[in-house]
Each structure stands twice: as structure tokens, then as C-alpha cells.
Amino acid sequence: MHKTHAKIESMSTAEWHQYHQLLQSQRLMAYFEDEIMRFAHSQLKPDDVLRRFSLNGDSQLDLKEFQLAVKRLGIIVFPPQDTIGTTDSHAMQRSKELFSAFCPSNNRKLDIDMFCRIMAEWSLQIMRTRQQQQQQQQEKHAHASRNVAPIPTPYAVEPSSMPLLNGVVNTEAETIWRRISESVIQHLDKLGRV
């Protein structure tokens, strides 16, 4: 992490701008979402594996080195050896697209530290977004189930002049009946116009 901060501070303005654009690119993040999540859930340490494939030991990878490294990490899924064909070329194309996103010019090499930092940040953003979506769905579901639940209310009944059993009168139901009937009587002329 310290090396990455030092690299960020020593970047030229153009390099820093490219790094910042990559970090905030929602379009690239969505396009490479599967690869980003495979990177995040890799059993191996991505930066160590990528460094092993850097033949010069300069912490940078050319396209061939990068393709071999992402195949080893499982970031790009290559088909088994016995089914080589169009799916293999699709995987090669996908790895080339990922490499090109980080190295737009053909003569440059991919910086391993920056690649790992951006991929890690993208994976965190994707996980946060997924978590927020799950929370929103749970809240919607909880809100919908609260609205559907029946609300216990007493029924309005016409007041009776006779007391019920044991001399008890259903006063709550009669109160509701009285409120409804008074409201209807007060607004009878308005209801008649409708």
C-alpha cells in the first residue's frame, strides 16, 4: 500500500489523470464486473502472482505476461485445453480488453500495483452497491409486508338501546358508528352534489 501511495505521488499529471479516470469509471466497472469479482475472490494473492509473471522483475507486465497471469489467477476464464476454439479467442479478447483499459497505448506495460489497487477499489464499490441494493430490497419487502398486514379495528355498529349481556354496552363500536353517521350527516349536501 505504501509503495502504491509513493507511485501515485510520483505520477505525472497525465498518468494521475488516467489513474483517477479509471478509478471512477462506472462504465468500465460494469463491463468488467465478473473479472473484478473473480479478482476479489481469488484464492491466490493477485499482486504476488502478477509479479511472478513479470519476466523483467520490474513490476510491469506486457500483454502476453498479463494474459498468462490472469489465466493463472482465474480472473479471465479460459476453456479447458480439449475445447479450444471460439471460446478461447473470446477469453483472449477479454483479457486484451482488460489490459487495454489500463494501458491505452500499445507500447506501454501494465503497472501491477496500480492494476491491483484499482481492481480492489472497484470490487469494494461493486460489493457496496450490491449490499445497498439488497438492503433496499429488504426494506421494500418489509415495508410491503407491513402495509399488507391487517390492522385490528372494531366494527362500527348501530347503537342499541338495549344493554348487552351482563349490562355491558359495546361503547367503542357505538362511538365509531356515531362518528361515521355524524360525518355523513354533516357532509350530506356535498355528497349529494358528487
C-alpha positions in Angstrom: 0.0 0.0 0.0 2.9 2.4 0.9 4.5 1.7 -2.5 1.3 2.5 -4.2 0.9 5.8 -2.4 4.5 6.7 -3.4 3.8 5.8 -7.0 0.7 7.9 -7.0 2.6 10.9 -5.7 5.4 10.4 -8.3 3.0 10.2 -11.3 2.9 12.8 -14.0 -0.2 14.8 -14.4 -1.4 12.7 -17.4 -0.7 9.4 -15.5 -2.6 10.7 -12.4 -5.5 11.8 -14.6 -5.7 8.4 -16.3 -5.5 6.7 -12.9 -8.3 8.8 -11.5 -10.4 8.3 -14.6 -10.0 4.6 -14.3 -10.8 4.6 -10.6 -14.1 6.5 -11.2 -15.2 4.8 -14.4 -18.6 3.3 -13.7 -18.8 2.1 -17.4 -15.6 0.0 -17.1 -16.5 -1.3 -13.7 -19.8 -2.5 -15.0 -18.2 -4.0 -18.2 -15.6 -5.9 -16.2 -17.7 -6.8 -13.2 -17.3 -10.5 -13.5 -13.5 -10.2 -13.8 -13.3 -7.8 -10.9 -15.3 -10.1 -8.6 -13.0 -13.0 -9.6 -10.0 -10.9 -8.8 -11.5 -10.0 -5.4 -12.4 -13.7 -4.6 -9.2 -15.2 -5.9 -7.6 -17.8 -3.6 -4.2 -16.6 -4.6 -2.7 -13.2 -3.8 -3.2 -11.3 -7.1 -0.2 -9.0 -6.7 2.2 -11.9 -5.9 1.0 -13.9 -8.9 1.2 -11.0 -11.2 4.8 -10.2 -10.1 5.8 -13.8 -10.8 4.8 -13.3 -14.4 6.8 -10.1 -14.7 9.8 -11.6 -16.5 11.9 -8.4 -16.1 11.1 -8.1 -12.4 10.1 -4.5 -13.0 6.5 -4.9 -11.6 5.1 -4.3 -15.0 3.5 -6.7 -17.5 3.3 -6.8 -21.2 0.2 -8.2 -22.9 1.5 -11.8 -23.1 2.6 -11.8 -19.5 -0.7 -10.3 -18.4 -2.7 -12.9 -20.3 -0.8 -15.8 -18.6 -1.1 -14.2 -15.2 -4.9 -13.6 -15.4 -5.3 -17.1 -16.7 -3.4 -18.4 -13.6 -5.4 -16.2 -11.3 -8.7 -17.2 -12.8 -9.7 -13.6 -13.5 -10.3 -14.5 -17.1 -11.9 -17.9 -17.6 -10.2 -19.8 -20.4 -11.8 -23.0 -21.6 -10.2 -26.4 -21.0 -7.4 -27.5 -23.4 -9.6 -30.0 -25.2 -12.2 -27.5 -26.3 -10.1 -24.8 -27.8 -11.9 -22.7 -30.4 -14.0 -19.6 -30.4 -14.4 -19.5 -26.6 -10.6 -19.4 -26.2 -10.4 -16.5 -28.6 -13.2 -14.8 -26.6 -11.2 -15.2 -23.4 -8.0 -13.9 -25.1 -10.0 -10.9 -26.4 -11.5 -10.3 -23.0 -8.0 -10.3 -21.4 -6.8 -7.9 -24.1 -9.7 -5.5 -23.4 -8.9 -5.5 -19.7 -5.2 -4.9 -20.5 -6.1 -2.1 -22.9 -8.3 -0.4 -20.3 -5.2 0.0 -18.1 -2.8 0.6 -20.9 -4.4 2.5 -23.8 -1.2 2.9 -25.8 0.3 -0.3 -27.4 3.9 0.3 -26.3 3.2 0.7 -22.6 3.2 -2.0 -19.9 0.7 -2.6 -17.2 1.8 -1.4 -13.7 0.9 -4.2 -11.3 0.5 -2.0 -8.2 -2.0 0.3 -10.0 -3.8 -2.6 -11.5 -4.3 -4.3 -8.1 -5.2 -1.0 -6.4 -7.9 -0.1 -9.0 -9.3 -3.7 -9.2 -9.5 -3.8 -5.3 -11.3 -0.4 -5.2 -13.7 -1.4 -8.0 -14.5 -4.7 -6.1 -15.3 -2.7 -3.0 -17.5 -0.4 -4.9 -19.4 -3.3 -6.5 -19.8 -5.0 -3.1 -21.1 -1.8 -1.6 -23.6 -1.3 -4.4 -24.8 -4.9 -4.1 -25.2 -4.5 -0.4 -27.2 -1.3 -0.8 -29.4 -3.0 -3.4 -30.0 -5.9 -1.0 -30.9 -3.6 1.9 -33.3 -1.6 -0.3 -35.0 -4.8 -1.5 -35.3 -6.0 2.1 -36.7 -2.6 3.2 -39.2 -2.7 0.3 -40.2 -6.2 1.2 -40.5 -5.3 4.9 -42.5 -2.1 4.0 -44.8 -4.0 1.7 -45.4 -6.7 4.3 -46.2 -4.0 6.9 -48.7 -2.4 4.5 -50.4 -5.7 3.8 -50.9 -6.8 7.4 -54.4 -6.3 8.7 -55.0 -3.6 11.2 -57.2 -4.7 14.0 -60.1 -2.3 14.4 -63.5 -2.7 16.0 -66.5 -2.7 13.7 -68.9 0.2 13.7 -72.3 -1.0 14.8 -75.6 0.9 15.2 -76.1 1.8 18.8 -78.6 -0.4 20.5 -80.9 0.9 23.1 -80.7 -2.4 25.0 -77.6 -3.3 27.0 -75.8 -6.5 26.0 -75.0 -9.4 28.2 -74.4 -8.6 31.9 -75.3 -5.0 31.4 -72.2 -4.1 29.3 -72.7 -1.9 26.3 -70.3 -2.0 23.3 -69.2 1.6 23.6 -66.2 1.5 21.3 -68.2 0.2 18.4 -71.0 2.6 19.1 -68.6 5.5 19.2 -67.3 4.7 15.8 -70.8 4.4 14.4 -71.7 7.7 15.8 -68.7 9.4 14.3 -69.3 8.0 10.9 -73.0 8.8 10.9 -72.4 12.4 12.2 -69.8 12.9 9.4 -72.1 11.6 6.8 -75.0 13.9 8.0 -72.7 17.0 8.1 -71.5 16.4 4.6 -74.7 15.1 3.1 -75.2 18.1 0.9 -71.6 17.8 -0.5 -72.1 14.1 -1.1 -75.4 14.8 -2.9 -73.5 17.1 -5.4 -71.0 14.4 -6.2 
